[in-house]
């Protein structure tokens, strides 16, 4: 029933018209791929993504005979490739719930959550691709085949560099809950060597490896050196002017806003990772370290998902140069934590803030109302809610996530695993 509702919901979004907003880069890159192939994608363009998403975009271009056929209208169909990763992530969450003792109906609020589908099916962005690889890495880390988690995380980073914020907590989880011999088997180590070679092979053979390797870093950093790129975060609360048009090099207490943001993110995330390390280290390794007959399956998973959600929240809320979409993984991780704990308020508030932020930027729903139904109303740019209020709701969601994290942390500390009882 829950899966059927999910599929019906996705189909409704698929037939919903796309606003066409913010597709110029994707259109330009797809047309360039038709002419130059993968090897030349970083030359003569402003591409700032690693190769994995570009490979998928190249696959999409195979359905066209020429670059002229890739238009502002046809490029919207790329979302049908991306939504496959959304569905796959949904299935991973479903699998976690299926192995728990909770009702499958808890999947319904997740599957029907507009915040999880807006990004891909209404706006046509592709944050779902790296998110799937991160989620797959988490899923594998909670199995005896945890060594495959690192190649998955590698694919996530090679899809979007921002996914690197999830590498430290994954390494902590693997190091504290799995014996080393389980992680250093030949297939796992081989994949960590072969996978990057395969990804970079077209660039290596054409002599463009250095350019292709460095470009995502050099173009991705300070591409938009502003306080915020429409992410309604801390800077919309404390900045008197418009953060979108304010440089993040402005000084506050002798340090730039960019430095303050990074310092807050690194400090708070570091504390979370330290607590994760201390808690997981106190739970001795066993042949099945994440399962116990005295606990529901995946007993550590809610705490871990909330840790990842908070790390992503700190990244989005405090750092400068943030897009509204950069909170996307936190909404999924909070949804997964809700399914396993039943505490839904933080997921709900975060979802509302995220949808309002995306609609405040893309105006997709406004576009559908005005141009597809003939609705004559004149809607202001921030028709959902003012950015300041949106930022405050994000702050409230972060506080609620932190309270859920504390509850999950304390609950996990109080439980004595079966192997400690013997």
N, C-alpha and C positions, 0 to 999 in steps of 0.2 A: 504493500500500500504506500509506504513512504517513498520507495524508489519510483513508483508509478507517478506519484504527485510531483516528484522532482523532474521527471522526464516531461510531464505535461507543462510544468512551469517553464522549462527550458525551451520547449517548442513554442510557447507563447512569446517568449523573448525573441526567438529566431525570426518569427514572422512580424515582429514589431519593427517599424522603420528605424533606420540609423540616422542620427543627426548629421553625420559626415564631418563633425567638428574635429579639429586637431589630427588630420590624416595626411598633412602635406609631407611630413618626413617619411612616413611609411610609403606613400605614393612615389616620392622621389627615389627612395632606396630600391623599391621593386622595379622601377623603370631602369635604374642603373644596373641592377642585377641581370636584367634581360640583355643588356649590351655588353657588360664586362665580365659577367660570371662572378663567382665568389672571390676569385683571386684579386679582382680589381675593385672590390666594393669600398675599400677604405681610401681609394685614390680618386680625387676629384669630387668627393661628397663630404657631407658633415656627419657621417655615421659615427655615433659614439657608443654603440652597443657591441659587446663581444659576439663571437660568431654564431652561437647556437640558434638564436632567434632569426638571424639572417639566413641560416640554412633552411629554416622553416618557411621564411618568406621566399626563398629561391624555389622551394618545392611548390609554393603557391603559384609562382609565375609560370610553372610548367603547363598550367591550364590555359595559357594565352599564347597566341601565335606571334605577337609582336608587342613592343612596349606601348604602342599607340592604343592597344586594347585595354591597358591598365589605366583606368580613369578615376577621378574622384568618386565615381559611383561604384565601379567594379572593385576597387580596393577595399570597400567595406566588407566584401565576402571573406576577407582574411580572418574575420572573427569566427568563421565556422571551423577553421583549423584550430584556433586558440581555445574555443569552447570545449574541445576534446580534452584539454588539460584540466579545465574546470571540472568536467564530469569525472575524470580520473581521480582528482583530489577528493571529490565528493564520495567516490567509492572507497577511498582509503579511510575516510572518516566513518563511513558506514561499516567497514570491516572492524574498526575499533569498537564501535557500539555493539556489533554482532557478537564480539567476544566478551562483552560485559554482561552484568546481571540486570541491566536496565532495559526498560521498554523500548522497542524499536520506534515508537511514536516520537521519541525525543529527536529523531532525525528530521521530522517534519518541519519544525521551526528553522532548522538549518537549511534544508533543501528549498524552502520557500522564502528565504531571507533575501530581499532585494539587494542588500549591500554586497552579497557574494556574487551576484550576476550582472549588476549594473556595469561594472568596469569593462567586461568583455562584450556582452550582448547588446547593451544600449550605447556604450561609448565606443567600443571597438578597440580598446587597448589590449596589451598582451602581457600584463603582470601575472596572469595565471600560469604562464609557462615556467618561469623560475620557481614560483610557489609550489608547483607540482613536484619538482625535483627536490626541493627542501622537505616537503611532506613525505615523499618517498624515502628520503634519507632517514627521517625520524622513524618511519614505520620499520625500516630495515634494522635500525639501531635497537629496536625492541624485539629482535629475533635472534636465533643462533647464527644467522647469516649477516651479522652486523658489519662485516668487512665491506659489503657492497654499499654501505651508507656513504663512504668517502667518495667513490666515483659519482654517486648521485649528487652529492653536494658540489662536486667539481663541475658537473653539468649545470647546476644552479648558478654558480658564480660565472661560468662561461655563457650564461644566458643574460645575467644582469649583475653587475659588479656589486651592487648594494647588498646582494645576498651573502656577502662575506661576513656580515654582522652575525650570521647564524653559525659560522664555522666554530668559534670558540666553545659555545655550549654543546655542540655536537661532539667535539673532541673530549670535553669533560665527561659527557655521558658515556662515550665509548671507553675512555681510560679508566673510569671508576666502576663500571658494571660488567666489563668483559675481560677475561684473561687475555694476555698479549698474544698467545698462540692462536686464538680465534681470529685475531685481526690481521696477522701477518702471513696468511696463507698465500701461496703463489698466485692463484687467480686474482686475488684482490690487489696485490702489489703490481702484478702485470697490467691490470686495467688502469691503474693510476699512471702508468708510463705510456701505454698504448693509446689511451683515450685522448690525451692532449695532442699526441702526434697525428692521430686521425683528424682531429678538429682543425689543426693548423696545416695539414698536408697540402691543400691547394695553394696556400700562401708560400709554403716552403718551396714547392716545385717551381713557382713563378718568380721566386726571389723577392717576395713581398713580406716575408715573415716579420722582420723588425718593425715595419710600418703597421702591420696588422696587430702585432702584440702590444705595441705601445699606444696606438691610437685610442682605444677605449679609455685608457687611463688619462692621457693628456687632454682629450676632448671632454671626458666625463667630469673632470674636476674643474670647477669654476666655469662651467659652460654657461650658467646663468648666475653670476656672483651677486645675487640679491638675498635679502633676508628670507624671503619665501616666494615660491613659485605657485601661489594660490593654495598652499597648504595652510589651513586655518589653525595655526598652532600658537605656541607661546609668543611669537613675535607679533601676532595680531592683538595680543593682550597688552604687551608692554611698550609697543612702539607707537609714538604719537602720530606719525604719518602712515603712508601706505607701504607695508613691507615689500610689496611686489616691485615698487619703484625705488626702494632704498637699498643701497649697497651694504653687503654684510661686512664691509671693512670699517664701518663706523666704530669709533672707540667707545667703550663703556667701562669705566673704572680702569683705564689704561690698557685694556685688552680689546681686540676686535670682537664684534658680535659672533663671527664665525668661530673664533677661539673659545668663547664662552659656551657656545652651543656644543662644540665637540667635547669640551671639558665636562659639561654636565652629562652628556651621553656616555662618555667613557667611564666616568666615575660611577654613575648609577648602574650601568650595565655590568661594570666590573664587580660591584657588590653583589648583584644577582648571580653572576657566574661563580663567585666565591662561595656564596651560600649553597648553590647547586653542587659545587665540588664537595663541600664539607658534608652535606646531607647524603649524597650518593656514596661518598667514601665510607661513611659510617655503616653502610649496608653491605655486609661482606659478599664477595663474589661466590657464586655457586655455578653448578652446571647449567642452571636456568635462572640467572640472576634477577630477572624482572618479573618472575612469576612465583607464586607461593600458594600452597593449598589453603592457607589461612586468609588469603586476600583475593579480591576480584582480579581477573587478568589485567595486566597493564596498570598496576596500582600506582606506579610512579608517573604515569603519563599525564594526568591532569596538572600536576605541579610543573612538569617539564613544559607542557604546552603554554601554561600561564607565564613561565619564565621567558619563553620565546616571544609571546605576545607583548610582554612588558619591554623587552629589549627593542622590539620593533617600534613600540609606542615611544620610548625615549628617543630613538633615532628620528622619528617623525616630528615629535613635539618640540625638541630642543635644538636640533641641528638647523642650520640655515640652508638655503638652496633646495628646500624640499618641495616636491610636487604633492598634490593632493592624493595621488595614487600610492604613495610610499607607505601608507598605513595598511594597505591591502592584506598582507600576510597576517597581521595582528587580528583582523576580523575573523579570518579562517581559524586561527589557533584558539581564539576565544570561543568560537563556535564549537570546536572540538572539546574544549574544557567543559563547556556547558553540558554537552551530551553525557559526559562521564561524572559530573558532579550535580547536575540539576540546577545550579545557580546561573540564572539567565539574565539578570539585570545588567551586568557589565557588557555582555554580548549585545544586548538590545540597545543600550545607550551608545555604545561604540558604533553600532550599525547605523543608527539614526544620524549621528554626527558625520559618518563617512558618506552616506547617501546625500545628505544636505550639502556637504563640501563638494562632491562631484557634480551635483546638479547646479550648484552655484557657479561652477566653472564651465561645464559643458552645455548646460541649458537644454539637455536632451528632452526631458519631459515637457518643458516649455515649447520646444520645437514641435513635438508631436501634437500638442494641444493647438498651437497656432497654425501650423502649416499642413498638418495631415487631417485635422478634423474641421478646419475652417473656423475654429474658435476665435472671435474677434478681439478678445481682451488684450490690453497692453500691459505686459508683465515687466516689472523692473528687473535689472540685472541680478540682484540678490533677492529673488522673489521667494525663496524658501525661508531664509533667515539671514540676518546680518552676519558678516564674518566674525565680529567680536563675540556674538552669542554662540556661534558655531564653535569658535575656539574654546570658549568656556565649557561647552558640553563635551568637547574632546578632553579637557582637563578633568572634568567629572568622571568621564569614562576611565581615564587613567587611574584616578584614585580608587575607583571600584575594582579595576583589575588588580591593583596592588592589594586591596583587602582580600580578594579571592585568593591571591597568591599566598598571603599570610595564612589563611585558613588551610590551604592545601599543604603548605609547608609544615604547619603544626600537626595536621592530621597524619602526615607521613612520618613525622618524628615519633608520634605516640604509638604507632603500630610496630609490633615486634614480629619480624618475619619468621617463618616456620623454621628456617635453618638456624636462627638464634635460639630457638626453644630447645633444640636437641642437645 
